[in-house]
Amino acid sequence: MSRLKIFFLVLLSSFLSMTCSNTTSVDDMGACRGVDCSGHGTCRIIGGEPQCDCFKGYIVDTRTGLNCVPAGGDTDTDTD
């Protein structure tokens, strides 16, 4: 096998191992079960814990991280 082929195989295997190590496990996916982010965001696993990634016009409720509240206190800012 040529050195160039070996280089590309090593490079590809390194890339795949980095990509696979960042995947969400089945256990982590269960952590978002029941978290609806008040209907204004998507639950994501960050640091092994569920947190909301809020839609435009909403921010994370810092008390729990599991709800999205209107930014600036305006209760009618739904831009969806």
C-alpha positions as CSV (number, residue, x, y, z in Angstrom):
1,M,0.0,0.0,0.0
2,S,1.4,3.4,-0.9
3,R,2.2,6.0,1.8
4,L,-0.5,8.3,0.4
5,K,-3.2,5.6,0.9
6,I,-2.0,4.9,4.4
7,F,-2.0,8.6,5.2
8,F,-5.6,9.0,4.0
9,L,-6.7,5.9,5.9
10,V,-5.2,7.2,9.1
11,L,-6.7,10.6,8.5
12,L,-10.1,9.1,7.8
13,S,-10.1,6.9,10.9
14,S,-9.0,9.8,13.1
15,F,-11.9,11.9,11.8
16,L,-14.4,9.2,12.3
17,S,-13.2,8.5,15.9
18,M,-13.6,12.2,16.7
19,T,-17.0,12.4,15.2
20,C,-18.3,9.3,16.9
21,S,-17.1,10.4,20.3
22,N,-19.4,13.5,20.2
23,T,-22.6,11.6,19.5
24,T,-25.5,11.7,22.0
25,S,-26.0,8.4,23.8
26,V,-29.4,6.7,24.1
27,D,-29.3,7.5,27.9
28,D,-28.7,11.2,27.1
29,M,-31.7,11.3,24.7
30,G,-33.9,10.1,27.6
31,A,-32.9,13.2,29.6
32,C,-34.9,15.4,27.2
33,R,-38.0,13.3,27.5
34,G,-40.8,15.5,28.8
35,V,-38.8,18.7,28.3
36,D,-40.8,20.9,25.9
37,C,-39.0,24.2,26.5
38,S,-42.4,25.9,27.0
39,G,-43.1,25.2,23.3
40,H,-40.5,27.9,22.3
41,G,-37.3,25.9,21.9
42,T,-35.6,22.5,21.5
43,C,-34.1,20.4,24.3
44,R,-30.4,19.6,23.8
45,I,-27.9,17.7,26.0
46,I,-25.2,20.1,27.1
47,G,-22.5,18.8,29.5
48,G,-24.6,15.7,30.0
49,E,-27.6,17.7,31.2
50,P,-30.8,18.7,29.3
51,Q,-31.1,22.4,28.5
52,C,-33.3,24.4,26.1
53,D,-32.0,26.0,22.9
54,C,-34.7,28.7,22.6
55,F,-36.1,30.1,19.4
56,K,-35.6,33.7,18.2
57,G,-37.4,36.1,20.6
58,Y,-37.0,33.8,23.6
59,I,-34.3,33.2,26.2
60,V,-33.5,30.4,28.6
61,D,-35.2,30.6,32.0
62,T,-32.0,30.7,34.1
63,R,-33.8,29.2,37.1
64,T,-34.1,25.8,35.5
65,G,-32.6,25.9,32.0
66,L,-35.6,23.9,30.9
67,N,-38.0,26.6,29.8
68,C,-37.9,29.4,27.3
69,V,-39.4,32.8,28.3
70,P,-40.0,35.8,26.1
71,A,-36.9,38.0,25.8
72,G,-37.3,41.5,27.3
73,G,-40.3,40.5,29.3
74,D,-42.7,40.9,26.3
75,T,-45.2,38.1,26.5
76,D,-46.3,38.4,22.8
77,T,-43.0,38.0,20.9
78,D,-43.7,34.6,19.2
79,T,-42.0,34.9,15.8
80,D,-42.6,31.3,14.7
